[in-house]
Amino acid sequence: MKICIPTGTRADWGLLRPLAARLRSLPGADIQVVPANMHLDSRFGHTLDEIIADGFVPAASVPMDERGDSPAARVRAMSQALAGFGNAFEALKPDMLVALGDRYEMLAAAEAAVLQGIPVCHIAGGEISEGAIDDCLRHAITKLSHLHLTATEDYRRRVIQMGESPDRVFNVGAIGVANFKSMVPMPAQELEQSIDMPLAGRTVAIVTYHPATLDPRPHSVLTQNLLDALDRTIDAVPDFAAVITYPNNDAGGAAAIPLLENYAADRPQNVRIIPSLGARRYLSLLHYAAAVVGNSSSGIVEVPSAGIPTVDIGIRQTGRTAADSVLHCATDTDSIYRAIVHALSPEMRRMAAKTANPYDGGDTAAKMTDIIVDFLSRPVAPKKFYNLP
């Protein structure tokens, strides 16, 4: 049973690692991890090292060397991914591809698999994020896939609405929530040393702000609005501190990195910038943080299970199911500042501590493993379009 798991970013590997480990423990299983894109880029922390540290020797790798920051550059990078994954799958001959999410390199991997007759299992289909090009990429991956593992029942119904057979669509919850709940956090002192910032007595926000690729305004301008709001928060909350991670390498993201680096350098008492926290540090920091700020999907999906508020900025995540602990705000400085102050208020923090997470599906990795094994135990029948009654 050869199962190939492509991964392009720190975020998706952090989600996939426990599932990969569980699948690898099965008798006769050969788990082929294939890193691509940001994992191989030193600008984003060369997180291939994290995959190796987790005990997975990559079966192949797919470099995407295009360094441009424009939409056309992402097209060229995706063409590199399509060719690279095609070559990797030709050599590895997996029985299944497990594709997570909605990024352009994952669409390239799914296309390469389908063209070589390899069935695709898609994790996290049926979701909506109207402010990013990822939204339509996710739905394209759904239509290329043979097996679907969704994070909520609403998302399951949406995948079926797209013509996927109900007996191949399973609501298992979000794997990131299960990962957070099962992980023992790093001790505070170890984490403080790792990020070079004291946590005791601080009101800490984790800040990640990716390009909203369907917003026509430059991401660097929107990033400056966020930084101005953080400055106002530092002035208003004496013990406030921010741990900022890099944006991803969607179009426009690179232009914001110098702004973030200079901002952190000028405020060493209150701000740290880290290209990639990695899954262990990020999930551990959620235990010590007061809020998450930005527009990462993690703020919608995993963070409510940490019992802290999320400030979701702008349109990137518009349409996702969200817990009551998620505060949506516009992208201007005043709106961001007001949302952060509200998130840090005692009443909001008390409410967030009791909020139910709609993405909590229990032991999600175990459910996924059982479904994948059952699917592979039988011949894969051709897909048929399912018409709603």
C-alpha positions as a Markdown table, in Angstrom:
| # | Residue | x | y | z |
|---|---|---|---|---|
| 1 | Met | 0.0 | 0.0 | 0.0 |
| 2 | Lys | 1.9 | 3.0 | -1.3 |
| 3 | Ile | 0.4 | 6.3 | -0.3 |
| 4 | Cys | 1.9 | 9.5 | -1.5 |
| 5 | Ile | 1.6 | 12.7 | 0.5 |
| 6 | Pro | 2.7 | 15.9 | -1.3 |
| 7 | Thr | 3.3 | 19.0 | 0.9 |
| 8 | Gly | 4.1 | 22.5 | -0.1 |
| 9 | Thr | 4.1 | 24.6 | 3.0 |
| 10 | Arg | 4.8 | 24.6 | 6.8 |
| 11 | Ala | 1.1 | 24.8 | 7.4 |
| 12 | Asp | 0.0 | 21.7 | 5.5 |
| 13 | Trp | 2.8 | 19.5 | 6.8 |
| 14 | Gly | 2.0 | 20.5 | 10.3 |
| 15 | Leu | -1.5 | 19.2 | 9.7 |
| 16 | Leu | -0.5 | 16.1 | 7.7 |
| 17 | Arg | 2.4 | 14.8 | 9.9 |
| 18 | Pro | 0.3 | 12.9 | 12.5 |
| 19 | Leu | -1.8 | 11.3 | 9.7 |
| 20 | Ala | 1.4 | 10.4 | 7.9 |
| 21 | Ala | 2.8 | 8.8 | 11.1 |
| 22 | Arg | -0.4 | 6.8 | 11.7 |
| 23 | Leu | -0.5 | 5.5 | 8.1 |
| 24 | Arg | 3.1 | 4.6 | 8.3 |
| 25 | Ser | 2.4 | 2.4 | 11.3 |
| 26 | Leu | 0.1 | 0.1 | 9.2 |
| 27 | Pro | 1.5 | -3.2 | 8.2 |
| 28 | Gly | 2.9 | -3.1 | 4.6 |
| 29 | Ala | 2.4 | 0.7 | 4.3 |
| 30 | Asp | 4.9 | 2.7 | 2.3 |
| 31 | Ile | 4.3 | 6.5 | 2.9 |
| 32 | Gln | 5.9 | 8.6 | 0.2 |
| 33 | Val | 6.3 | 12.2 | 1.4 |
| 34 | Val | 7.0 | 14.6 | -1.5 |
| 35 | Pro | 7.9 | 18.2 | -0.4 |
| 36 | Ala | 7.7 | 21.1 | -2.8 |
| 37 | Asn | 7.5 | 24.9 | -3.0 |
| 38 | Met | 8.1 | 26.7 | 0.3 |
| 39 | His | 9.7 | 23.7 | 2.0 |
| 40 | Leu | 12.7 | 24.0 | -0.3 |
| 41 | Asp | 13.0 | 27.8 | -0.1 |
| 42 | Ser | 15.5 | 29.2 | 2.4 |
| 43 | Arg | 13.5 | 32.5 | 2.6 |
| 44 | Phe | 10.8 | 30.6 | 4.4 |
| 45 | Gly | 12.9 | 28.7 | 6.8 |
| 46 | His | 13.8 | 25.7 | 4.5 |
| 47 | Thr | 11.1 | 23.6 | 6.4 |
| 48 | Leu | 12.2 | 20.5 | 4.6 |
| 49 | Asp | 14.4 | 20.2 | 7.6 |
| 50 | Glu | 11.3 | 19.9 | 9.8 |
| 51 | Ile | 10.0 | 17.0 | 7.7 |
| 52 | Ile | 13.3 | 15.1 | 8.1 |
| 53 | Ala | 13.4 | 15.9 | 11.8 |
| 54 | Asp | 9.9 | 14.3 | 12.1 |
| 55 | Gly | 11.5 | 11.1 | 10.8 |
| 56 | Phe | 10.3 | 11.2 | 7.2 |
| 57 | Val | 12.9 | 10.9 | 4.4 |
| 58 | Pro | 11.4 | 12.5 | 1.3 |
| 59 | Ala | 10.7 | 10.0 | -1.4 |
| 60 | Ala | 11.2 | 12.8 | -4.0 |
| 61 | Ser | 11.2 | 16.6 | -4.0 |
| 62 | Val | 9.6 | 19.1 | -6.4 |
| 63 | Pro | 11.6 | 22.4 | -6.6 |
| 64 | Met | 9.6 | 25.5 | -7.7 |
| 65 | Asp | 12.4 | 28.0 | -8.3 |
| 66 | Glu | 10.3 | 30.8 | -9.7 |
| 67 | Arg | 11.1 | 33.8 | -7.4 |
| 68 | Gly | 8.8 | 36.4 | -8.9 |
| 69 | Asp | 6.1 | 38.0 | -6.7 |
| 70 | Ser | 3.4 | 38.4 | -9.4 |
| 71 | Pro | 0.4 | 36.3 | -10.4 |
| 72 | Ala | 2.2 | 35.4 | -13.7 |
| 73 | Ala | 5.1 | 34.1 | -11.6 |
| 74 | Arg | 2.8 | 31.8 | -9.7 |
| 75 | Val | 1.6 | 30.4 | -13.0 |
| 76 | Arg | 5.2 | 29.6 | -13.9 |
| 77 | Ala | 5.8 | 28.1 | -10.5 |
| 78 | Met | 2.6 | 25.9 | -10.9 |
| 79 | Ser | 3.9 | 24.7 | -14.3 |
| 80 | Gln | 7.1 | 23.6 | -12.5 |
| 81 | Ala | 5.1 | 21.8 | -9.9 |
| 82 | Leu | 3.0 | 20.0 | -12.5 |
| 83 | Ala | 6.1 | 18.7 | -14.3 |
| 84 | Gly | 7.9 | 17.9 | -11.0 |
| 85 | Phe | 5.0 | 16.0 | -9.5 |
| 86 | Gly | 4.5 | 14.1 | -12.8 |
| 87 | Asn | 8.1 | 12.9 | -12.8 |
| 88 | Ala | 7.9 | 12.0 | -9.1 |
| 89 | Phe | 4.7 | 10.0 | -9.5 |
| 90 | Glu | 6.0 | 8.2 | -12.5 |
| 91 | Ala | 8.9 | 7.0 | -10.5 |
| 92 | Leu | 7.1 | 6.3 | -7.2 |
| 93 | Lys | 4.0 | 4.7 | -8.7 |
| 94 | Pro | 1.8 | 5.3 | -5.6 |
| 95 | Asp | -1.6 | 3.6 | -5.1 |
| 96 | Met | -3.1 | 6.8 | -3.8 |
| 97 | Leu | -2.4 | 10.5 | -3.5 |
| 98 | Val | -3.5 | 12.3 | -0.3 |
| 99 | Ala | -3.9 | 16.0 | -1.1 |
| 100 | Leu | -4.7 | 18.6 | 1.6 |
| 101 | Gly | -6.4 | 21.9 | 1.0 |
| 102 | Asp | -6.4 | 24.4 | -1.8 |
| 103 | Arg | -3.0 | 25.7 | -2.9 |
| 104 | Tyr | -1.8 | 25.9 | -6.5 |
| 105 | Glu | 0.9 | 23.3 | -6.0 |
| 106 | Met | -1.7 | 20.9 | -4.6 |
| 107 | Leu | -3.8 | 21.4 | -7.7 |
| 108 | Ala | -0.8 | 20.6 | -9.8 |
| 109 | Ala | -0.2 | 17.4 | -7.8 |
| 110 | Ala | -3.8 | 16.3 | -8.2 |
| 111 | Glu | -3.7 | 16.9 | -11.9 |
| 112 | Ala | -0.5 | 14.9 | -12.3 |
| 113 | Ala | -2.0 | 12.1 | -10.3 |
| 114 | Val | -5.2 | 11.9 | -12.3 |
| 115 | Leu | -3.4 | 11.9 | -15.6 |
| 116 | Gln | -1.4 | 8.9 | -14.4 |
| 117 | Gly | -4.4 | 7.0 | -13.1 |
| 118 | Ile | -3.6 | 7.5 | -9.5 |
| 119 | Pro | -6.7 | 8.0 | -7.2 |
| 120 | Val | -6.8 | 11.2 | -5.1 |
| 121 | Cys | -8.0 | 11.5 | -1.6 |
| 122 | His | -8.8 | 15.2 | -0.9 |
| 123 | Ile | -8.8 | 16.5 | 2.7 |
| 124 | Ala | -10.7 | 19.8 | 3.5 |
| 125 | Gly | -12.9 | 20.1 | 0.4 |
| 126 | Gly | -16.2 | 21.9 | 0.3 |
| 127 | Glu | -14.9 | 24.9 | 2.2 |
| 128 | Ile | -15.3 | 28.5 | 1.1 |
| 129 | Ser | -12.7 | 31.3 | 1.2 |
| 130 | Glu | -14.1 | 34.0 | -1.1 |
| 131 | Gly | -11.2 | 36.4 | -0.8 |
| 132 | Ala | -8.5 | 34.2 | -2.3 |
| 133 | Ile | -7.9 | 32.4 | -5.5 |
| 134 | Asp | -7.5 | 29.2 | -3.4 |
| 135 | Asp | -11.3 | 29.0 | -3.3 |
| 136 | Cys | -11.7 | 27.9 | -6.9 |
| 137 | Leu | -8.5 | 25.8 | -6.7 |
| 138 | Arg | -10.0 | 23.9 | -3.8 |
| 139 | His | -13.1 | 23.1 | -5.8 |
| 140 | Ala | -11.0 | 22.0 | -8.8 |
| 141 | Ile | -9.1 | 19.6 | -6.6 |
| 142 | Thr | -12.5 | 18.2 | -5.4 |
| 143 | Lys | -13.5 | 17.4 | -8.9 |
| 144 | Leu | -10.2 | 15.6 | -9.5 |
| 145 | Ser | -10.5 | 13.5 | -6.4 |
| 146 | His | -12.0 | 10.1 | -5.8 |
| 147 | Leu | -12.3 | 10.2 | -2.0 |
| 148 | His | -13.3 | 13.2 | 0.2 |
| 149 | Leu | -12.6 | 13.8 | 3.9 |
| 150 | Thr | -14.4 | 17.0 | 5.0 |
| 151 | Ala | -14.2 | 19.0 | 8.2 |
| 152 | Thr | -17.9 | 19.6 | 8.8 |
| 153 | Glu | -21.2 | 18.2 | 7.7 |
| 154 | Asp | -22.0 | 21.4 | 5.8 |
| 155 | Tyr | -18.8 | 21.0 | 3.8 |
| 156 | Arg | -19.7 | 17.3 | 3.2 |
| 157 | Arg | -23.1 | 18.4 | 1.7 |
| 158 | Arg | -21.4 | 21.0 | -0.5 |
| 159 | Val | -19.0 | 18.4 | -1.9 |
| 160 | Ile | -22.0 | 16.1 | -2.7 |
| 161 | Gln | -23.7 | 19.2 | -4.3 |
| 162 | Met | -20.7 | 19.4 | -6.6 |
| 163 | Gly | -21.5 | 15.9 | -8.0 |
| 164 | Glu | -19.5 | 13.7 | -5.8 |
| 165 | Ser | -21.0 | 10.4 | -4.7 |
| 166 | Pro | -22.2 | 10.4 | -1.1 |
| 167 | Asp | -20.6 | 7.0 | -0.4 |
| 168 | Arg | -17.2 | 8.6 | -1.1 |
| 169 | Val | -17.6 | 11.8 | 1.0 |
| 170 | Phe | -17.0 | 11.6 | 4.8 |
| 171 | Asn | -17.3 | 14.2 | 7.5 |
| 172 | Val | -14.3 | 13.5 | 9.8 |
| 173 | Gly | -13.7 | 16.9 | 11.4 |
| 174 | Ala | -10.6 | 19.0 | 10.9 |
| 175 | Ile | -7.3 | 17.2 | 11.4 |
| 176 | Gly | -5.7 | 20.4 | 12.8 |
| 177 | Val | -8.1 | 20.4 | 15.7 |
| 178 | Ala | -7.3 | 16.8 | 16.6 |
| 179 | Asn | -3.6 | 17.6 | 16.4 |
| 180 | Phe | -3.9 | 20.5 | 18.8 |
| 181 | Lys | -5.9 | 18.6 | 21.3 |
| 182 | Ser | -3.6 | 15.6 | 21.3 |
| 183 | Met | -0.3 | 17.5 | 21.5 |
| 184 | Val | 1.6 | 18.1 | 24.8 |
| 185 | Pro | 2.7 | 21.7 | 24.6 |
| 186 | Met | 6.3 | 22.7 | 25.1 |
| 187 | Pro | 7.2 | 23.9 | 28.6 |
| 188 | Ala | 7.0 | 27.7 | 28.8 |
| 189 | Gln | 10.8 | 28.1 | 29.4 |
| 190 | Glu | 11.7 | 25.9 | 26.4 |
| 191 | Leu | 9.3 | 27.9 | 24.2 |
| 192 | Glu | 10.6 | 31.2 | 25.5 |
| 193 | Gln | 14.1 | 30.2 | 24.7 |
| 194 | Ser | 13.1 | 29.0 | 21.2 |
| 195 | Ile | 11.4 | 32.2 | 20.2 |
| 196 | Asp | 13.7 | 34.5 | 22.3 |
| 197 | Met | 10.8 | 36.2 | 24.0 |
| 198 | Pro | 9.6 | 36.0 | 27.6 |
| 199 | Leu | 5.9 | 34.9 | 27.9 |
| 200 | Ala | 5.2 | 35.2 | 31.6 |
| 201 | Gly | 3.1 | 38.3 | 32.3 |
| 202 | Arg | 2.7 | 39.2 | 28.6 |
| 203 | Thr | -0.4 | 39.5 | 26.5 |
| 204 | Val | 0.8 | 37.7 | 23.4 |
| 205 | Ala | -0.7 | 37.8 | 20.0 |
| 206 | Ile | 0.3 | 35.4 | 17.2 |
| 207 | Val | 0.2 | 37.4 | 13.9 |
| 208 | Thr | 0.1 | 35.8 | 10.4 |
| 209 | Tyr | -1.2 | 37.9 | 7.5 |
| 210 | His | -1.2 | 36.3 | 4.0 |
| 211 | Pro | -2.1 | 37.9 | 0.7 |
| 212 | Ala | -5.8 | 37.9 | 0.0 |
| 213 | Thr | -5.2 | 37.2 | -3.7 |
| 214 | Leu | -8.6 | 38.5 | -4.8 |
| 215 | Asp | -8.2 | 41.8 | -3.1 |
| 216 | Pro | -6.9 | 44.3 | -5.7 |
| 217 | Arg | -5.0 | 46.4 | -3.2 |
| 218 | Pro | -1.3 | 45.8 | -2.7 |
| 219 | His | -0.6 | 43.4 | 0.2 |
| 220 | Ser | 2.2 | 45.6 | 1.4 |
| 221 | Val | -0.3 | 48.5 | 2.0 |
| 222 | Leu | -2.6 | 46.2 | 3.9 |
| 223 | Thr | 0.3 | 44.9 | 6.0 |
| 224 | Gln | 1.3 | 48.4 | 6.9 |
| 225 | Asn | -2.3 | 49.0 | 8.2 |
| 226 | Leu | -1.9 | 46.0 | 10.4 |
| 227 | Leu | 1.5 | 47.1 | 11.7 |
| 228 | Asp | 0.0 | 50.5 | 12.5 |
| 229 | Ala | -2.8 | 48.8 | 14.5 |
| 230 | Leu | -0.2 | 46.7 | 16.4 |
| 231 | Asp | 1.6 | 49.9 | 17.3 |
| 232 | Arg | -1.6 | 51.4 | 18.7 |
| 233 | Thr | -2.1 | 48.2 | 20.7 |
| 234 | Ile | 1.4 | 48.3 | 22.1 |
| 235 | Asp | 0.7 | 51.9 | 23.3 |
| 236 | Ala | -2.7 | 50.9 | 24.8 |
| 237 | Val | -1.7 | 47.5 | 26.4 |
| 238 | Pro | 1.6 | 47.9 | 28.3 |
| 239 | Asp | 2.3 | 44.1 | 28.4 |
| 240 | Phe | 1.4 | 43.5 | 24.8 |
| 241 | Ala | 3.7 | 41.4 | 22.6 |
| 242 | Ala | 3.4 | 40.1 | 19.1 |
| 243 | Val | 5.0 | 37.0 | 17.5 |
| 244 | Ile | 4.8 | 37.5 | 13.7 |
| 245 | Thr | 5.4 | 34.8 | 11.1 |
| 246 | Tyr | 6.0 | 35.3 | 7.4 |
| 247 | Pro | 3.2 | 35.4 | 4.9 |
| 248 | Asn | 3.1 | 32.5 | 2.4 |
| 249 | Asn | 4.5 | 32.9 | -1.1 |
| 250 | Asp | 1.3 | 33.8 | -2.9 |
| 251 | Ala | 1.5 | 36.8 | -5.2 |
| 252 | Gly | 2.3 | 39.9 | -3.2 |
| 253 | Gly | 3.6 | 38.2 | -0.1 |
| 254 | Ala | 7.3 | 38.8 | -0.6 |
| 255 | Ala | 6.8 | 42.5 | -0.8 |
| 256 | Ala | 5.5 | 42.5 | 2.8 |
| 257 | Ile | 8.5 | 40.7 | 4.4 |
| 258 | Pro | 10.9 | 43.7 | 4.6 |
| 259 | Leu | 8.1 | 45.7 | 6.3 |
| 260 | Leu | 7.7 | 42.9 | 8.9 |
| 261 | Glu | 11.4 | 42.5 | 9.4 |
| 262 | Asn | 12.0 | 46.3 | 9.9 |
| 263 | Tyr | 9.0 | 46.6 | 12.2 |
| 264 | Ala | 10.3 | 43.8 | 14.5 |
| 265 | Ala | 13.9 | 45.2 | 14.4 |
| 266 | Asp | 12.6 | 48.6 | 15.6 |
| 267 | Arg | 10.6 | 47.1 | 18.5 |
| 268 | Pro | 12.7 | 44.4 | 20.1 |
| 269 | Gln | 10.9 | 44.7 | 23.5 |
| 270 | Asn | 7.5 | 43.8 | 22.0 |
| 271 | Val | 7.9 | 42.0 | 18.7 |
| 272 | Arg | 9.6 | 38.9 | 17.3 |
| 273 | Ile | 9.4 | 37.8 | 13.7 |
| 274 | Ile | 10.0 | 34.1 | 12.8 |
| 275 | Pro | 9.7 | 32.9 | 9.2 |
| 276 | Ser | 8.1 | 29.6 | 10.3 |
| 277 | Leu | 7.2 | 28.5 | 13.8 |
| 278 | Gly | 6.6 | 24.9 | 12.7 |
| 279 | Ala | 3.7 | 22.8 | 14.1 |
| 280 | Arg | 5.1 | 22.1 | 17.5 |
| 281 | Arg | 6.0 | 25.7 | 18.4 |
| 282 | Tyr | 2.9 | 27.1 | 16.8 |
| 283 | Leu | 0.5 | 24.7 | 18.6 |
| 284 | Ser | 2.4 | 25.2 | 21.9 |
| 285 | Leu | 2.3 | 29.0 | 21.6 |
| 286 | Leu | -1.5 | 28.8 | 21.3 |
| 287 | His | -1.5 | 27.6 | 24.9 |
| 288 | Tyr | 0.3 | 30.7 | 26.1 |
| 289 | Ala | -1.2 | 33.3 | 23.7 |
| 290 | Ala | -4.1 | 35.7 | 24.3 |
| 291 | Ala | -5.2 | 36.0 | 20.7 |
| 292 | Val | -4.4 | 35.2 | 17.1 |
| 293 | Val | -4.4 | 38.0 | 14.6 |
| 294 | Gly | -4.3 | 38.0 | 10.7 |
| 295 | Asn | -6.1 | 35.9 | 8.1 |
| 296 | Ser | -4.8 | 32.4 | 8.3 |
| 297 | Ser | -7.2 | 29.5 | 8.1 |
| 298 | Ser | -5.8 | 28.3 | 11.4 |
| 299 | Gly | -7.4 | 31.2 | 13.1 |
| 300 | Ile | -10.8 | 29.9 | 11.9 |
| 301 | Val | -10.2 | 26.2 | 12.3 |
| 302 | Glu | -7.8 | 25.3 | 15.1 |
| 303 | Val | -7.6 | 28.4 | 17.3 |
| 304 | Pro | -11.2 | 28.2 | 18.8 |
| 305 | Ser | -10.1 | 24.9 | 20.4 |
| 306 | Ala | -7.4 | 26.8 | 22.2 |
| 307 | Gly | -10.1 | 28.9 | 23.9 |
| 308 | Ile | -8.7 | 32.2 | 22.7 |
| 309 | Pro | -10.1 | 34.8 | 20.3 |
| 310 | Thr | -9.2 | 35.2 | 16.6 |
| 311 | Val | -9.1 | 38.6 | 14.8 |
| 312 | Asp | -9.8 | 37.7 | 11.1 |
| 313 | Ile | -8.8 | 40.6 | 8.9 |
| 314 | Gly | -10.3 | 41.3 | 5.5 |
| 315 | Ile | -11.8 | 39.0 | 2.9 |
| 316 | Arg | -9.4 | 36.1 | 2.6 |
| 317 | Gln | -11.5 | 33.7 | 4.8 |
| 318 | Thr | -14.9 | 35.1 | 3.9 |
| 319 | Gly | -17.4 | 32.2 | 3.7 |
| 320 | Arg | -15.8 | 29.8 | 6.1 |
| 321 | Thr | -17.8 | 28.4 | 9.0 |
| 322 | Ala | -16.5 | 30.2 | 12.1 |
| 323 | Ala | -16.9 | 29.9 | 15.8 |
| 324 | Asp | -18.3 | 32.7 | 17.9 |
| 325 | Ser | -14.7 | 33.4 | 19.1 |
| 326 | Val | -13.7 | 34.7 | 15.6 |
| 327 | Leu | -14.0 | 38.4 | 15.1 |
| 328 | His | -14.1 | 39.6 | 11.5 |
| 329 | Cys | -12.9 | 43.1 | 10.7 |
| 330 | Ala | -12.0 | 45.3 | 7.8 |
| 331 | Thr | -8.5 | 46.0 | 6.7 |
| 332 | Asp | -8.1 | 49.7 | 7.8 |
| 333 | Thr | -6.0 | 50.5 | 10.8 |
| 334 | Asp | -8.9 | 51.7 | 13.0 |
| 335 | Ser | -10.9 | 48.5 | 12.4 |
| 336 | Ile | -8.0 | 46.2 | 13.1 |
| 337 | Tyr | -7.1 | 48.1 | 16.3 |
| 338 | Arg | -10.6 | 48.0 | 17.6 |
| 339 | Ala | -10.9 | 44.3 | 16.9 |
| 340 | Ile | -7.7 | 43.5 | 18.7 |
| 341 | Val | -8.7 | 45.5 | 21.7 |
| 342 | His | -12.1 | 43.8 | 21.7 |
| 343 | Ala | -10.4 | 40.4 | 21.4 |
| 344 | Leu | -8.1 | 41.2 | 24.4 |
| 345 | Ser | -11.0 | 42.3 | 26.6 |
| 346 | Pro | -11.9 | 40.2 | 29.6 |
| 347 | Glu | -15.4 | 39.5 | 28.3 |
| 348 | Met | -14.3 | 38.3 | 24.9 |
| 349 | Arg | -11.6 | 36.1 | 26.4 |
| 350 | Arg | -14.1 | 34.6 | 28.8 |
| 351 | Met | -16.5 | 33.9 | 25.9 |
| 352 | Ala | -13.7 | 32.4 | 23.8 |
| 353 | Ala | -12.7 | 30.0 | 26.6 |
| 354 | Lys | -16.2 | 28.4 | 26.5 |
| 355 | Thr | -16.8 | 28.5 | 22.7 |
| 356 | Ala | -17.5 | 25.2 | 20.9 |
| 357 | Asn | -15.5 | 24.6 | 17.8 |
| 358 | Pro | -17.6 | 23.4 | 14.8 |
| 359 | Tyr | -14.5 | 21.7 | 13.3 |
| 360 | Asp | -13.9 | 19.4 | 16.2 |
| 361 | Gly | -14.5 | 15.8 | 14.9 |
| 362 | Gly | -12.8 | 13.8 | 17.6 |
| 363 | Asp | -10.0 | 11.4 | 16.6 |
| 364 | Thr | -9.9 | 12.7 | 13.0 |
| 365 | Ala | -6.6 | 11.0 | 12.1 |
| 366 | Ala | -7.9 | 7.6 | 13.1 |
| 367 | Lys | -11.1 | 8.2 | 11.1 |
| 368 | Met | -9.1 | 9.2 | 8.0 |
| 369 | Thr | -6.8 | 6.2 | 8.3 |
| 370 | Asp | -9.7 | 3.8 | 8.5 |
| 371 | Ile | -11.5 | 5.3 | 5.5 |
| 372 | Ile | -8.3 | 5.4 | 3.4 |
| 373 | Val | -7.5 | 1.7 | 4.2 |
| 374 | Asp | -11.0 | 0.6 | 3.4 |
| 375 | Phe | -11.0 | 2.5 | 0.1 |
| 376 | Leu | -7.8 | 0.9 | -1.0 |
| 377 | Ser | -8.9 | -2.6 | 0.0 |
| 378 | Arg | -11.2 | -2.7 | -3.0 |
| 379 | Pro | -10.8 | -2.0 | -6.7 |
| 380 | Val | -11.2 | 1.7 | -7.5 |
| 381 | Ala | -14.3 | 2.1 | -9.6 |
| 382 | Pro | -14.5 | 5.0 | -12.1 |
| 383 | Lys | -16.1 | 8.2 | -10.8 |
| 384 | Lys | -19.6 | 9.0 | -11.8 |
| 385 | Phe | -21.3 | 12.3 | -11.5 |
| 386 | Tyr | -23.9 | 12.3 | -8.7 |
| 387 | Asn | -27.1 | 14.1 | -9.4 |
| 388 | Leu | -29.0 | 15.5 | -6.4 |
| 389 | Pro | -32.5 | 14.1 | -5.9 |
